[in-house]
Structures are given as C-alpha cells and as structure tokens.
Amino acid sequence: MTNYRVYWQNAERVVQAYVPGKKIEELIDPSYVNRTTAIDLSNNLSVTILSLQVPDEGTYECIVQKLVGGQYKRVHKLDVKLSIRADFSDPNILMHEGELSQRITCSSSKGYPQPKLFWLKDGKELASFNTTIFQDPTTRLYSIDSELCVNQTNNFSLTCLITYGDFQVSTNVTLKRDVPPEPTLQPSIIASIVISICFFFIALILYLKRHHCQFCKQPEAGLYSVPQGLAVAATEEEANDLVFPLANVERATTSGKAASV
C-alpha cells in the first residue's frame, strides 16, 4: 500500500484519506475532523462518519491512486450516495374552541427530509389551510404546522399524518360532540318549591273549610220556614168565609158592575 493513496471526498471536501508519509489532519476538511474513522484498508477501504448531520447528505467519491513512473494515477473511482433521515416527533394535536366552528392545529418538528402533512377524517382526506414548513438554516431540520376548521355535528376520528421520504408518523384523536347537561334543580330551590306547595294547600284547606260552614247556615234555595202563627190549621167555617169574597167578585164582573176589592 506504500504505492497507493486513497481519498474519500464529498463535493471536493476531503472526508478521510490514506496518504503514506503525510498527516491526515492536514488533508481533512474541518467539518469532518474528529467525525470520521480512519480508512479500513482491510475492509474494502471503508470509512465511517460519526454524528451524522443533514449537511452530510450527498454523493461521496472513493478515489484510489497508484504510483506509476514517479506519478500517481487514478486507478479506481466509486460513487456512493448517502441519504439522511431524521425522524419527526409525534404530531401534537391541539383543540381551539370557537363560536361557530372548532379550530384544530397539528405540529411536528426536528425531522428530515421535507415533510408533507395530511388531515384524515374517518380515513378520508380533508382540506387544510395555513400549512407552514420551516427549515432551520443551521441544522437544516424541518418543522411543520397546519390548521383545520371543522363544524362538529357528531363524533368522528381525526388523524394528523406526516410523511417524509418513505417514512411517516401520525397521531389519532376522537372528537366527541359535547351534549349540554340537563338542568338540575338545586336543593335550596327544591326546598322553596316544596314549602310553597305546602302553604298553598294549607291556605286552600282553610278557605274551603270557612266557606263550607257559611253555606251550611243558609237555607236551601226555594225552601222557607213557615211562621208559627200561620201553622194553626183553619176550621171548615173559616175556610168558607175566605171563599165568599172571591164569589162576590165573580158576580160583580158578570153583571157589568165595577167591583172594588
């Protein structure tokens, strides 16, 4: 291997190298210092990158040079594509009550690659609004937020689904319609009602008792008591004396003479 040199580089930045007689630290790009292992000459010239970061993504070249005639010539080159994935946090769903509708938000952060967000109601996709995606300029990790407005008329299942590359994370919630509780009477109100009813029945009983006694003292309609002076039975002669005036009136009327009674 004294006649060979090996370089791993990414976009012209040297990641790791094997150069006999030279200090490797002087060749490696500062962004990879202390983040790579030495090239393993016994294992297909492999190299390991530690503490992967999003900027590490890209195409890496393995270049092998051989000393021929006092000069190094490239005898081997292999491209390796490195893809980075940072898992997003589980989506966080929050409810915001409104007067006419319910606003629901979903958020997730610190993921890579660029995500997509979907709202699913009972498995069917809903149209969201105000979906924002932010990428940190230093770490290049993404954060995503989205809002959804629903008019809830019944219970249903809601899912916030986030996809990134071939991976995904999701959170499910069940929205239940709030049924207003039936009004209940307070104990003080119930006691007041019971006392009022008791007073009402007591007053009614007293009123009926009073008027019933007055009604008993009055004679029945159309019936009068006969005075004791008139209760003596008349004799037959007294009865005849009472008939004579009526007979005289009849005769006076038929004879055409005026009669005064």
C-alpha positions as CSV (number, residue, x, y, z in Angstrom):
1,M,0.0,0.0,0.0
2,T,3.0,2.3,0.0
3,N,2.4,2.9,-3.7
4,Y,-1.2,3.8,-3.2
5,R,-3.2,6.8,-2.0
6,V,-6.9,6.7,-1.0
7,Y,-9.3,9.6,-0.7
8,W,-12.9,9.8,0.4
9,Q,-14.4,13.2,-0.6
10,N,-17.7,14.9,-0.8
11,A,-18.2,17.8,-3.2
12,E,-14.4,18.3,-3.3
13,R,-14.2,18.3,0.5
14,V,-11.9,15.6,1.8
15,V,-13.7,13.4,4.3
16,Q,-10.8,10.9,5.0
17,A,-7.6,10.0,3.3
18,Y,-4.8,7.5,3.3
19,V,-1.5,9.1,2.2
20,P,1.7,7.5,3.3
21,G,4.1,9.9,4.9
22,K,1.5,12.8,5.4
23,K,-0.6,13.9,8.4
24,I,-4.2,13.1,7.6
25,E,-5.5,16.0,9.7
26,E,-3.9,18.5,7.3
27,L,-5.9,17.0,4.4
28,I,-9.4,16.5,6.0
29,D,-12.0,19.3,5.7
30,P,-12.6,21.0,9.1
31,S,-16.3,19.9,9.1
32,Y,-15.2,16.2,9.2
33,V,-12.3,16.4,11.7
34,N,-12.9,14.0,14.6
35,R,-16.1,12.8,12.9
36,T,-14.6,10.1,10.8
37,T,-12.7,6.9,11.3
38,A,-9.5,6.0,9.5
39,I,-9.9,4.2,6.3
40,D,-10.1,0.5,6.8
41,L,-7.7,-0.9,4.3
42,S,-8.7,-4.5,5.1
43,N,-12.4,-3.9,4.6
44,N,-12.9,-2.6,1.1
45,L,-11.4,0.8,2.0
46,S,-14.4,1.7,4.0
47,V,-14.8,4.8,6.2
48,T,-17.4,5.6,9.0
49,I,-18.9,9.0,9.5
50,L,-19.9,9.8,13.1
51,S,-22.6,12.2,14.4
52,L,-24.4,12.4,11.1
53,Q,-25.9,15.8,10.2
54,V,-28.2,16.8,7.4
55,P,-25.3,18.7,5.5
56,D,-23.5,15.3,5.3
57,E,-26.1,14.2,2.7
58,G,-24.8,13.8,-0.8
59,T,-22.6,11.8,-3.1
60,Y,-19.3,10.6,-1.8
61,E,-16.4,9.5,-4.1
62,C,-13.8,6.9,-3.3
63,I,-10.7,7.6,-5.3
64,V,-7.7,5.3,-5.4
65,Q,-4.4,6.5,-6.9
66,K,-1.3,4.4,-7.7
67,L,2.3,5.5,-8.1
68,V,3.3,4.7,-11.6
69,G,6.6,6.1,-13.1
70,G,7.0,8.6,-10.3
71,Q,3.5,9.9,-10.6
72,Y,0.1,9.0,-9.1
73,K,-2.5,8.0,-11.5
74,R,-6.2,7.2,-10.7
75,V,-6.9,3.5,-11.0
76,H,-10.2,3.4,-9.2
77,K,-13.3,5.6,-8.6
78,L,-16.6,4.7,-7.0
79,D,-19.6,6.9,-6.2
80,V,-21.7,6.3,-3.1
81,K,-24.9,8.2,-2.4
82,L,-25.6,9.0,1.3
83,S,-29.1,9.8,2.3
84,I,-30.0,11.3,5.7
85,R,-33.2,10.8,7.7
86,A,-34.2,12.5,10.9
87,D,-37.4,11.2,12.4
88,F,-40.1,13.8,13.2
89,S,-41.6,14.0,16.6
90,D,-45.1,12.5,17.1
91,P,-47.6,15.1,15.8
92,N,-49.1,17.2,18.5
93,I,-52.9,18.0,18.1
94,L,-54.5,20.8,19.9
95,M,-58.1,21.9,20.1
96,H,-59.2,25.6,20.0
97,E,-62.9,26.1,20.6
98,G,-64.7,28.8,18.6
99,E,-68.2,30.3,18.4
100,L,-69.1,28.8,15.0
101,S,-66.5,26.1,14.4
102,Q,-63.6,24.3,16.1
103,R,-60.0,25.1,15.1
104,I,-57.6,22.2,15.3
105,T,-53.8,22.5,14.9
106,C,-51.2,19.9,14.3
107,S,-47.4,20.3,14.6
108,S,-44.2,18.3,14.5
109,S,-40.5,19.2,14.4
110,K,-36.8,18.3,14.0
111,G,-37.2,16.0,11.0
112,Y,-35.7,15.4,7.6
113,P,-36.3,15.3,4.6
114,Q,-39.0,17.9,3.8
115,P,-42.4,16.6,5.1
116,K,-46.0,16.6,3.9
117,L,-49.0,16.8,6.2
118,F,-52.4,15.2,5.7
119,W,-55.7,15.5,7.7
120,L,-57.8,12.4,7.6
121,K,-61.4,12.3,8.9
122,D,-62.5,8.6,9.4
123,G,-59.9,7.7,6.8
124,K,-60.9,10.4,4.2
125,E,-58.6,13.3,3.4
126,L,-59.7,16.8,4.4
127,A,-58.6,20.1,3.0
128,S,-56.4,22.0,5.5
129,F,-55.4,25.6,5.4
130,N,-52.4,27.7,6.6
131,T,-49.9,24.9,6.5
132,T,-46.4,26.2,7.1
133,I,-43.0,24.5,6.7
134,F,-39.8,25.9,8.3
135,Q,-36.2,24.7,7.9
136,D,-33.6,25.7,10.4
137,P,-30.7,27.4,8.5
138,T,-28.1,25.7,10.7
139,T,-29.3,22.2,11.2
140,R,-31.5,22.1,8.1
141,L,-34.1,20.2,10.1
142,Y,-37.7,20.8,9.3
143,S,-40.7,21.8,11.4
144,I,-44.3,21.8,10.1
145,D,-47.6,23.3,11.4
146,S,-51.1,23.0,10.0
147,E,-54.6,24.2,10.9
148,L,-58.0,22.7,10.3
149,C,-61.5,24.1,10.9
150,V,-64.4,21.7,11.4
151,N,-68.1,22.1,12.2
152,Q,-68.7,19.2,14.5
153,T,-72.2,17.7,14.4
154,N,-71.3,14.2,15.5
155,N,-68.4,12.1,16.9
156,F,-65.6,11.2,14.5
157,S,-62.0,10.1,14.3
158,L,-59.3,12.6,13.2
159,T,-55.8,11.7,12.1
160,C,-52.8,14.0,11.5
161,L,-50.4,12.2,9.2
162,I,-46.9,13.4,8.3
163,T,-44.8,11.7,5.6
164,Y,-41.1,12.3,4.9
165,G,-39.4,10.2,2.3
166,D,-40.6,6.6,2.8
167,F,-41.4,7.1,6.4
168,Q,-44.4,8.6,8.3
169,V,-45.7,9.4,11.8
170,S,-49.3,10.1,12.8
171,T,-51.5,10.9,15.8
172,N,-55.2,9.9,16.1
173,V,-57.8,11.7,18.2
174,T,-61.5,11.1,18.6
175,L,-63.7,14.2,18.6
176,K,-66.8,13.9,20.7
177,R,-69.7,16.2,20.4
178,D,-70.5,17.9,23.7
179,V,-74.1,17.3,24.8
180,P,-75.3,20.0,27.2
181,P,-76.2,18.5,30.6
182,E,-79.8,18.5,31.6
183,P,-80.6,21.3,34.0
184,T,-80.9,20.1,37.6
185,L,-82.6,21.9,40.5
186,Q,-80.5,23.0,43.4
187,P,-81.6,21.7,46.9
188,S,-82.5,25.2,48.0
189,I,-84.8,25.6,45.0
190,I,-86.4,22.3,45.6
191,A,-87.0,23.2,49.3
192,S,-88.6,26.5,48.3
193,I,-90.9,24.8,45.9
194,V,-92.0,22.2,48.5
195,I,-92.6,24.9,51.1
196,S,-94.7,27.0,48.6
197,I,-96.8,24.0,47.7
198,C,-97.4,23.2,51.4
199,F,-98.5,26.8,52.1
200,F,-100.8,26.7,49.1
201,F,-102.6,23.5,50.2
202,I,-102.9,24.8,53.8
203,A,-104.5,28.1,52.5
204,L,-106.8,26.1,50.2
205,I,-108.0,23.9,53.0
206,L,-108.7,26.8,55.3
207,Y,-110.6,28.6,52.6
208,L,-112.8,25.6,51.7
209,K,-113.5,24.9,55.4
210,R,-114.6,28.5,56.1
211,H,-116.9,28.8,53.1
212,H,-118.4,25.3,53.7
213,C,-119.5,26.4,57.3
214,Q,-121.2,29.5,56.0
215,F,-123.0,27.5,53.3
216,C,-124.4,25.2,56.0
217,K,-126.2,28.1,57.9
218,Q,-128.1,29.3,54.8
219,P,-131.5,27.7,53.9
220,E,-131.6,25.7,50.8
221,A,-132.8,27.5,47.7
222,G,-136.7,27.7,47.4
223,L,-137.4,26.5,50.9
224,Y,-138.6,28.8,53.6
225,S,-139.8,28.0,57.2
226,V,-143.5,28.7,57.9
227,P,-144.2,31.2,60.7
228,Q,-145.5,29.6,63.8
229,G,-148.6,31.9,63.9
230,L,-149.8,30.5,60.5
231,A,-149.2,26.9,61.4
232,V,-152.6,26.6,63.0
233,A,-154.9,24.6,60.9
234,A,-158.1,26.6,59.7
235,T,-161.6,25.2,60.6
236,E,-164.1,24.4,57.9
237,E,-166.1,27.5,58.7
238,E,-163.1,29.8,58.5
239,A,-162.3,28.3,55.1
240,N,-165.7,29.0,53.8
241,D,-165.5,32.7,55.0
242,L,-162.4,33.0,52.8
243,V,-164.2,31.9,49.7
244,F,-167.1,34.3,49.8
245,P,-165.2,37.4,48.7
246,L,-164.0,35.6,45.6
247,A,-167.6,34.6,44.7
248,N,-168.8,38.2,45.1
249,V,-166.0,39.4,42.7
250,E,-167.2,36.9,40.1
251,R,-170.8,38.1,40.2
252,A,-169.8,41.7,40.0
253,T,-167.7,41.1,37.0
254,T,-170.6,39.2,35.1
255,S,-173.2,41.8,36.0
256,G,-171.1,44.6,34.4
257,K,-170.8,46.5,37.7
258,A,-167.4,47.7,38.9
259,A,-166.2,46.0,41.9
260,S,-163.5,47.3,44.2
261,V,-161.5,44.9,46.2
